Amino acid sequence: MAVKGSKVTPMRIIPHSPLARALRVGLLLLVFVLSVYASYLFGIHSIEQKYQAQENSHNNQQEQATNKLTQELTQLRTSAEIDRQSMEDLRQVVMTQKAQLNASERDLKVYKDLLSPSVKTNPLGISFGVFTVLPLKEKGHFSYSLTVQKLSTKETDFAGSLEFRIIGQQGGKSLQLSLYQVSSQVTAPSIPLNFKYFQTLEGDMTLPADFTPQSVELVVKAMDKKAPPLITAELDWPVSVFEPK
């Protein structure tokens, strides 16, 4: 029975259910954990992207620097090669001019002998022309060229022989090597000569590794073995062969 004048508050009875409360709490925790894990994954992904971008930028910078250094090194090598080749060409020109000058001096000496009124030991004016020795790629290997010529205007052919000896040092001692000992193109100590105006001897030689050449001794003889040598000369060994190509 209600009391007159009092306010009645309606009430609803909620049944007590511990399982439902636990499910709600568990669901909230799951949502929280998933949110935290999602935030963690997003942060890791962002960091990885940032790191990858930095790494790519660093790699690009390194690649650009490497390419620049490679280009500069190539340019330096090219310049060095050009300079080396220019120096080699210049040296060869100088050596050729020196060889031609020496040949001219020898020719002048022979001409003076031809014009002399005294008895001539070299009536045909046999002389040594330009003599060159050039290094090949393999160490100790050289190419050589020597011209033997007749300065006299006589039409007589010359027949004789040439002895070609290389003088140098080996183990601190003097040593002479005949051309046939170091050149496969020559098979005997005396090289046959037979020409009307000139004869050029060309070939390759291989010197011993411990042999240091200093000069070349050249002797030309006539066919008559009893006759004295027509001309003897000692030529300097070209300095350029000691410098690497």
C-alpha positions as CSV (number, residue, x, y, z in Angstrom):
1,M,0.0,0.0,0.0
2,A,1.5,3.3,-1.0
3,V,1.8,6.2,1.3
4,K,-0.1,9.2,0.0
5,G,2.1,12.1,-1.0
6,S,5.4,10.2,-1.5
7,K,7.3,9.9,-4.9
8,V,7.6,6.4,-6.2
9,T,10.9,5.7,-8.2
10,P,10.5,3.0,-10.7
11,M,13.2,0.4,-10.4
12,R,14.4,-2.3,-12.8
13,I,15.9,-5.4,-11.6
14,I,19.0,-6.4,-13.7
15,P,20.0,-10.0,-13.3
16,H,23.6,-10.5,-12.0
17,S,25.8,-12.2,-14.8
18,P,29.5,-12.4,-14.1
19,L,30.2,-14.1,-17.4
20,A,28.8,-11.2,-19.5
21,R,30.9,-8.8,-17.5
22,A,34.0,-10.8,-18.1
23,L,33.2,-11.0,-21.8
24,R,32.9,-7.2,-22.0
25,V,36.1,-6.7,-20.1
26,G,37.8,-9.3,-22.3
27,L,36.5,-7.6,-25.4
28,L,37.7,-4.2,-24.3
29,L,41.1,-5.6,-23.5
30,L,41.3,-7.3,-26.9
31,V,40.4,-4.1,-28.6
32,F,43.0,-2.3,-26.6
33,V,45.7,-4.9,-27.4
34,L,44.8,-4.9,-31.1
35,S,45.0,-1.1,-31.1
36,V,48.4,-1.1,-29.4
37,Y,49.7,-3.8,-31.7
38,A,48.3,-2.0,-34.8
39,S,50.0,1.2,-33.6
40,Y,53.2,-0.7,-33.0
41,L,53.1,-2.2,-36.6
42,F,52.3,1.2,-38.0
43,G,55.3,2.7,-36.1
44,I,57.6,-0.1,-37.3
45,H,56.4,0.3,-40.9
46,S,57.0,4.1,-40.7
47,I,60.5,3.7,-39.3
48,E,61.3,1.0,-41.9
49,Q,60.1,3.3,-44.7
50,K,62.1,6.2,-43.3
51,Y,65.2,4.1,-42.9
52,Q,64.8,2.6,-46.4
53,A,64.4,6.1,-47.8
54,Q,67.6,7.2,-45.9
55,E,69.4,4.1,-47.1
56,N,68.4,4.6,-50.7
57,S,69.5,8.3,-50.5
58,H,72.8,7.2,-49.0
59,N,73.3,4.5,-51.6
60,N,72.5,7.0,-54.4
61,Q,75.0,9.5,-53.0
62,Q,77.6,6.7,-52.7
63,E,76.9,5.6,-56.2
64,Q,77.2,9.1,-57.6
65,A,80.4,9.7,-55.6
66,T,81.8,6.3,-56.9
67,N,80.8,7.2,-60.5
68,K,82.4,10.6,-60.2
69,L,85.6,9.1,-58.7
70,T,85.7,6.5,-61.5
71,Q,85.3,9.1,-64.2
72,E,88.0,11.2,-62.6
73,L,90.3,8.2,-62.4
74,T,89.6,7.3,-66.0
75,Q,90.4,10.8,-67.0
76,L,93.6,10.8,-65.0
77,R,94.6,7.5,-66.5
78,T,93.8,8.7,-70.0
79,S,95.8,11.9,-69.4
80,A,98.7,9.9,-68.0
81,E,98.5,7.5,-71.0
82,I,98.5,10.4,-73.4
83,D,101.4,12.1,-71.6
84,R,103.3,8.8,-71.5
85,Q,102.7,8.2,-75.2
86,S,103.6,11.7,-76.0
87,M,106.9,11.4,-74.0
88,E,107.5,8.0,-75.7
89,D,106.9,9.5,-79.2
90,L,109.1,12.5,-78.4
91,R,111.9,10.2,-77.1
92,Q,111.7,8.1,-80.2
93,V,111.9,11.2,-82.4
94,V,114.9,12.4,-80.4
95,M,116.6,9.0,-80.6
96,T,115.9,8.7,-84.4
97,Q,117.3,12.2,-85.0
98,K,120.4,11.3,-82.9
99,A,120.8,8.1,-84.9
100,Q,120.6,10.0,-88.1
101,L,123.1,12.6,-86.9
102,N,125.5,9.9,-85.9
103,A,125.1,8.3,-89.3
104,S,125.8,11.6,-91.0
105,E,129.0,12.0,-89.0
106,R,130.1,8.6,-90.0
107,D,129.3,9.3,-93.6
108,L,131.3,12.5,-93.5
109,K,134.3,10.7,-92.1
110,V,134.1,8.2,-95.0
111,Y,133.7,10.9,-97.6
112,K,136.8,12.6,-96.2
113,D,138.7,9.4,-96.6
114,L,137.5,9.0,-100.2
115,L,138.6,12.5,-101.0
116,S,142.0,12.0,-99.4
117,P,144.9,11.6,-101.9
118,S,146.5,9.0,-99.6
119,V,146.1,5.3,-100.0
120,K,142.5,4.3,-99.2
121,T,141.7,1.3,-97.1
122,N,138.0,1.7,-97.9
123,P,137.9,2.5,-101.7
124,L,134.2,1.9,-102.0
125,G,133.3,4.1,-99.1
126,I,131.5,1.5,-97.0
127,S,129.7,3.1,-94.1
128,F,127.2,2.4,-91.4
129,G,123.9,4.2,-91.8
130,V,121.2,4.7,-89.2
131,F,121.3,2.2,-86.3
132,T,118.3,1.8,-84.0
133,V,117.3,-0.5,-81.2
134,L,113.8,-0.4,-79.8
135,P,112.3,-2.2,-76.8
136,L,109.5,-4.7,-77.3
137,K,106.7,-5.4,-74.9
138,E,108.4,-8.3,-73.3
139,K,111.3,-7.4,-71.0
140,G,114.7,-8.1,-72.5
141,H,113.3,-8.3,-76.1
142,F,114.3,-5.7,-78.7
143,S,114.1,-5.0,-82.4
144,Y,117.1,-3.7,-84.2
145,S,117.8,-2.1,-87.6
146,L,121.2,-1.3,-89.2
147,T,122.0,-0.1,-92.7
148,V,125.3,-0.8,-94.3
149,Q,125.8,1.4,-97.4
150,K,128.3,2.3,-100.1
151,L,129.1,6.0,-100.5
152,S,131.3,5.7,-103.5
153,T,129.8,6.5,-106.9
154,K,131.4,3.4,-108.4
155,E,129.1,0.9,-109.9
156,T,131.0,-2.0,-108.4
157,D,128.9,-4.2,-106.1
158,F,130.2,-4.9,-102.7
159,A,130.5,-8.4,-101.3
160,G,131.8,-9.1,-97.8
161,S,130.7,-9.8,-94.2
162,L,129.6,-8.0,-91.1
163,E,130.5,-8.9,-87.5
164,F,128.0,-7.5,-85.0
165,R,128.9,-7.7,-81.3
166,I,127.1,-6.3,-78.3
167,I,129.4,-5.1,-75.5
168,G,128.2,-4.9,-71.9
169,Q,128.4,-6.0,-68.3
170,Q,127.2,-9.2,-66.7
171,G,127.7,-9.9,-63.0
172,G,130.2,-7.0,-62.8
173,K,132.3,-8.4,-65.6
174,S,132.7,-7.3,-69.2
175,L,131.0,-9.6,-71.8
176,Q,130.7,-9.6,-75.6
177,L,127.7,-11.2,-77.3
178,S,127.7,-11.9,-81.0
179,L,124.4,-11.1,-82.7
180,Y,123.9,-14.7,-83.7
181,Q,123.8,-15.6,-80.0
182,V,120.8,-13.4,-79.2
183,S,118.9,-13.2,-82.5
184,S,117.2,-16.1,-84.3
185,Q,117.5,-14.3,-87.6
186,V,121.3,-14.6,-87.6
187,T,122.9,-18.1,-87.6
188,A,126.7,-17.3,-87.8
189,P,129.2,-14.8,-86.3
190,S,129.7,-13.3,-89.8
191,I,126.7,-11.9,-91.5
192,P,127.0,-12.0,-95.4
193,L,126.8,-8.7,-97.2
194,N,126.1,-8.3,-100.9
195,F,124.7,-5.1,-102.3
196,K,125.1,-2.4,-104.9
197,Y,124.1,0.7,-102.8
198,F,123.0,-0.4,-99.4
199,Q,121.8,-3.4,-97.3
200,T,119.5,-3.1,-94.2
201,L,119.7,-5.7,-91.5
202,E,116.6,-6.1,-89.3
203,G,115.4,-8.5,-86.7
204,D,114.7,-9.2,-83.0
205,M,117.1,-10.0,-80.2
206,T,116.7,-11.3,-76.7
207,L,119.3,-10.3,-74.1
208,P,120.0,-12.2,-70.9
209,A,118.2,-10.9,-67.9
210,D,121.4,-9.9,-66.0
211,F,123.2,-8.5,-69.0
212,T,123.5,-4.7,-69.4
213,P,124.4,-3.6,-72.9
214,Q,126.6,-0.5,-73.3
215,S,127.7,-0.4,-77.0
216,V,127.8,-2.3,-80.3
217,E,131.0,-3.1,-82.2
218,L,130.6,-3.4,-85.9
219,V,133.3,-4.7,-88.3
220,V,133.0,-5.0,-92.1
221,K,135.4,-7.2,-94.0
222,A,135.8,-7.8,-97.7
223,M,135.6,-11.3,-99.2
224,D,139.4,-11.6,-99.1
225,K,140.0,-12.9,-95.6
226,K,143.6,-11.7,-95.7
227,A,142.6,-8.1,-96.3
228,P,142.3,-5.9,-93.2
229,P,138.8,-4.7,-92.1
230,L,137.4,-2.1,-94.3
231,I,135.7,-0.2,-91.5
232,T,135.2,-0.7,-87.8
233,A,132.9,1.3,-85.6
234,E,131.7,1.2,-82.0
235,L,128.2,2.7,-81.6
236,D,126.5,3.6,-78.3
237,W,123.6,1.5,-77.1
238,P,120.4,3.6,-77.3
239,V,119.5,4.9,-73.9
240,S,115.8,4.7,-74.6
241,V,115.7,0.9,-74.3
242,F,116.2,1.0,-70.6
243,E,112.9,3.0,-70.1
244,P,109.7,1.0,-70.0
245,K,107.2,1.6,-72.7
